[in-house]
Amino acid sequence: MRSIITDRLILRPWQQDDAHFLFDLESRQESVRYLGPYAHTMTDLEEAKESIRRRQSLDHGIYGIWLIASQEGVPLGNLLLKPVRLSQGVSLQAPIEIGWQLHQDAQGCGYATEAAKAVLEDAANRGLRTVIAIVDPNNSPSIHVCERLHMTSRGITQAYYDEDSLLFDKELGIQ
């Protein structure tokens, strides 16, 4: 998977050396509370290593899961662009979802918006035409990121992750 560089960030593939950061990020309830009904807090470093192996296997020409780091290499969070998980009984072609998760020490600095813009630009240049974001209705910071990305709110849906979520979408190449 390719790295993507912005003015302040490097989005790069996850490596096994990142397991301690991932464990620190996902062992905190406040970091996983909005990640859907299948998310849980990690309880040991082996879970983080296995999660990184799964992230590495998702490498695709357009989508993947990147570690968000500062230009100095400090890990800040996670950005994904991947086919969304459909709710049970929903039969549509799974659209591509964008999502982000930042360590609590990195929140409120505009990193999620900057990282998402860069990944969406890269994906549009590679042929992706539409993207969605699935957001917990109580996650106002992520709702604001969707708004800053000029995504359109489509209201509440139950089509993804077997729960009520806010659906946002965006035609790429449109500001």
Secondary structure, DSSP 8 states (H G I E B T S, - for coil): ---EE-SSEEEEE--GGGHHHHHHHHTSHHHHTTS-TT-----SHHHHHHHHHHHHHT--SS-EEEEEEETT--EEEEEEEEE--B-TT--S---EEEEEEE-GGGTTSSHHHHHHHHHHHHHHHTT--EEEEEE-TT-HHHHHHHHHTT-EEEEEE-SBTTS-EEEEEEETT--
